[in-house]
Amino acid sequence: MARLTARFWIDAYLARLRIENIPAFIVSHGDDTAGSVLVKVNHLNGHADLYQRSYDLMSDSQSWNVLAQGDEAEMDNAIKRQQGFDPDLWVVEVEDRQGRHLLDQPGLE
């Protein structure tokens, strides 16, 4: 199966969020072709969740998993640490009080 470029996936993800009226924006622009992606879900109350995509060898599939949860400032520090060893990292911030991110919907894995 052909793999989508990071930029194509990001653009599609932002479009899907816009359809649902969920504000989101790119915090850090990574490598257009093969950059990894982190999604920060800001609950707008000082709490945030950080998601990363993982590959499961057993099922030969990808899924989004929680990397960290907690105080928003702590999540920002976790992002900075990740960027320290991955300069090609994309970071998308989703702002939703309900914590909606759509990463669990078909087509976004």
Number of C-alpha atoms within 10 A of each C-alpha: 3 4 8 11 13 20 18 11 18 21 11 14 18 17 14 15 18 12 9 11 10 18 14 21 13 15 14 17 17 20 16 16 14 15 18 17 22 22 24 27 25 24 17 14 10 11 17 25 21 24 21 16 18 14 13 10 8 6 7 7 10 13 14 17 14 14 16 16 15 12 14 20 12 15 21 14 11 15 20 12 11 13 16 10 9 13 14 17 22 24 24 22 20 25 19 18 14 10 16 16 24 14 17 12 8 7 10 16 14
